[in-house]
Amino acid sequence: MAKENDSIRRSIPRHPITSLRSCTLGVITSSRLEWKDHIARIVDLSITGVGIESSEMIVPGFVWFKKSVGGHKYGVLTWCKSSGDRYRAGINFVTLSRDEEQYVQEQVKQVKPHTPLHDPRRIIKAMIESLKRPQD
């Protein structure tokens, strides 16, 4: 099934970003459920996600873009791997309901980087529900 999903995703055209564009993003890591800020360079974009490049490893998890990328504010970083002296990663966009988005925004205002979230379960639930919904 994983190979089938990979081939489906690969069939969606990705558009390389030729001008230098970076993005600032926060990640709620899946493993430690804590917030961490990153700055990355956008390398390609599709209707379902974005490819980024960073100087450091980014642990997979829920992503909040400080400024929207491709019209999206949220995503799930699903993979990150070494590519020479940099790291490449893939983020799938997700859409949150108004209530879910408001909750995430409130949490973002309260949490300090590199600290565990007080109640990450609601954000994780919102992320899972978003992945189940059909994307536009």
Contacts in CASP RR format, 6 or more apart in sequence:
PFRMAT RR
TARGET T0000
AUTHOR 0000-0000-0000
METHOD contacts of the structure
MODEL  1
MAKENDSIRRSIPRHPITSLRSCTLGVITSSRLEWKDHIARIVDLSITGV
GIESSEMIVPGFVWFKKSVGGHKYGVLTWCKSSGDRYRAGINFVTLSRDE
EQYVQEQVKQVKPHTPLHDPRRIIKAMIESLKRPQD
9 48 0 8 1.000
12 46 0 8 1.000
12 47 0 8 1.000
12 48 0 8 1.000
13 46 0 8 1.000
14 44 0 8 1.000
14 45 0 8 1.000
14 46 0 8 1.000
14 51 0 8 1.000
15 44 0 8 1.000
15 45 0 8 1.000
15 46 0 8 1.000
16 43 0 8 1.000
16 44 0 8 1.000
17 42 0 8 1.000
17 43 0 8 1.000
17 44 0 8 1.000
17 45 0 8 1.000
20 41 0 8 1.000
21 41 0 8 1.000
21 42 0 8 1.000
22 39 0 8 1.000
22 40 0 8 1.000
22 41 0 8 1.000
22 42 0 8 1.000
23 39 0 8 1.000
23 40 0 8 1.000
23 41 0 8 1.000
23 42 0 8 1.000
23 50 0 8 1.000
23 52 0 8 1.000
23 65 0 8 1.000
23 66 0 8 1.000
23 67 0 8 1.000
23 69 0 8 1.000
24 37 0 8 1.000
24 38 0 8 1.000
24 39 0 8 1.000
24 65 0 8 1.000
24 66 0 8 1.000
24 67 0 8 1.000
25 37 0 8 1.000
25 38 0 8 1.000
25 39 0 8 1.000
25 40 0 8 1.000
25 63 0 8 1.000
25 64 0 8 1.000
25 65 0 8 1.000
25 66 0 8 1.000
26 35 0 8 1.000
26 36 0 8 1.000
26 37 0 8 1.000
26 38 0 8 1.000
26 63 0 8 1.000
26 64 0 8 1.000
26 65 0 8 1.000
26 66 0 8 1.000
27 35 0 8 1.000
27 36 0 8 1.000
27 37 0 8 1.000
27 38 0 8 1.000
27 58 0 8 1.000
27 59 0 8 1.000
27 61 0 8 1.000
27 62 0 8 1.000
27 63 0 8 1.000
27 64 0 8 1.000
27 77 0 8 1.000
28 34 0 8 1.000
28 35 0 8 1.000
28 61 0 8 1.000
28 62 0 8 1.000
28 64 0 8 1.000
28 117 0 8 1.000
28 120 0 8 1.000
28 123 0 8 1.000
29 36 0 8 1.000
29 59 0 8 1.000
29 60 0 8 1.000
29 61 0 8 1.000
30 59 0 8 1.000
30 60 0 8 1.000
30 61 0 8 1.000
30 62 0 8 1.000
31 59 0 8 1.000
31 60 0 8 1.000
32 59 0 8 1.000
32 116 0 8 1.000
33 116 0 8 1.000
33 117 0 8 1.000
33 120 0 8 1.000
33 124 0 8 1.000
34 114 0 8 1.000
34 115 0 8 1.000
34 116 0 8 1.000
34 117 0 8 1.000
35 108 0 8 1.000
35 111 0 8 1.000
35 112 0 8 1.000
35 113 0 8 1.000
35 114 0 8 1.000
35 115 0 8 1.000
35 117 0 8 1.000
36 58 0 8 1.000
36 59 0 8 1.000
36 113 0 8 1.000
36 114 0 8 1.000
37 113 0 8 1.000
38 54 0 8 1.000
38 56 0 8 1.000
38 58 0 8 1.000
39 54 0 8 1.000
40 52 0 8 1.000
40 53 0 8 1.000
40 54 0 8 1.000
40 58 0 8 1.000
40 89 0 8 1.000
41 52 0 8 1.000
41 53 0 8 1.000
41 54 0 8 1.000
42 50 0 8 1.000
42 51 0 8 1.000
42 52 0 8 1.000
42 69 0 8 1.000
43 51 0 8 1.000
43 52 0 8 1.000
43 53 0 8 1.000
43 88 0 8 1.000
44 50 0 8 1.000
44 51 0 8 1.000
45 51 0 8 1.000
45 69 0 8 1.000
45 70 0 8 1.000
48 92 0 8 1.000
48 93 0 8 1.000
48 135 0 8 1.000
49 72 0 8 1.000
49 75 0 8 1.000
49 90 0 8 1.000
49 91 0 8 1.000
49 92 0 8 1.000
49 93 0 8 1.000
50 69 0 8 1.000
50 70 0 8 1.000
50 90 0 8 1.000
50 91 0 8 1.000
50 93 0 8 1.000
51 88 0 8 1.000
51 89 0 8 1.000
51 90 0 8 1.000
51 91 0 8 1.000
52 58 0 8 1.000
52 88 0 8 1.000
52 89 0 8 1.000
52 90 0 8 1.000
52 91 0 8 1.000
53 83 0 8 1.000
53 86 0 8 1.000
53 87 0 8 1.000
53 88 0 8 1.000
53 89 0 8 1.000
54 80 0 8 1.000
54 86 0 8 1.000
54 87 0 8 1.000
54 89 0 8 1.000
55 86 0 8 1.000
55 87 0 8 1.000
56 87 0 8 1.000
57 80 0 8 1.000
57 82 0 8 1.000
57 87 0 8 1.000
58 77 0 8 1.000
58 80 0 8 1.000
58 87 0 8 1.000
58 89 0 8 1.000
59 77 0 8 1.000
59 80 0 8 1.000
60 76 0 8 1.000
60 77 0 8 1.000
60 78 0 8 1.000
60 79 0 8 1.000
60 80 0 8 1.000
61 76 0 8 1.000
61 77 0 8 1.000
62 74 0 8 1.000
62 75 0 8 1.000
62 76 0 8 1.000
62 77 0 8 1.000
62 123 0 8 1.000
62 124 0 8 1.000
62 127 0 8 1.000
63 74 0 8 1.000
63 75 0 8 1.000
63 76 0 8 1.000
63 77 0 8 1.000
63 91 0 8 1.000
64 73 0 8 1.000
64 74 0 8 1.000
64 75 0 8 1.000
64 104 0 8 1.000
64 108 0 8 1.000
65 72 0 8 1.000
65 73 0 8 1.000
65 74 0 8 1.000
65 75 0 8 1.000
70 93 0 8 1.000
72 93 0 8 1.000
72 94 0 8 1.000
72 95 0 8 1.000
73 101 0 8 1.000
74 93 0 8 1.000
74 94 0 8 1.000
74 95 0 8 1.000
74 96 0 8 1.000
74 101 0 8 1.000
74 104 0 8 1.000
74 130 0 8 1.000
75 91 0 8 1.000
75 92 0 8 1.000
75 93 0 8 1.000
75 94 0 8 1.000
75 127 0 8 1.000
76 91 0 8 1.000
76 92 0 8 1.000
76 94 0 8 1.000
76 127 0 8 1.000
76 131 0 8 1.000
77 89 0 8 1.000
77 90 0 8 1.000
77 91 0 8 1.000
78 90 0 8 1.000
78 91 0 8 1.000
78 92 0 8 1.000
79 89 0 8 1.000
79 90 0 8 1.000
80 87 0 8 1.000
80 88 0 8 1.000
80 89 0 8 1.000
80 90 0 8 1.000
81 87 0 8 1.000
81 88 0 8 1.000
81 89 0 8 1.000
92 131 0 8 1.000
93 135 0 8 1.000
94 127 0 8 1.000
94 130 0 8 1.000
94 131 0 8 1.000
94 135 0 8 1.000
95 130 0 8 1.000
95 133 0 8 1.000
95 135 0 8 1.000
95 136 0 8 1.000
96 104 0 8 1.000
96 126 0 8 1.000
96 130 0 8 1.000
97 126 0 8 1.000
100 126 0 8 1.000
100 129 0 8 1.000
100 130 0 8 1.000
103 122 0 8 1.000
103 123 0 8 1.000
103 126 0 8 1.000
104 123 0 8 1.000
104 126 0 8 1.000
107 117 0 8 1.000
107 118 0 8 1.000
107 119 0 8 1.000
107 123 0 8 1.000
110 118 0 8 1.000
111 117 0 8 1.000
111 118 0 8 1.000
117 123 0 8 1.000
END
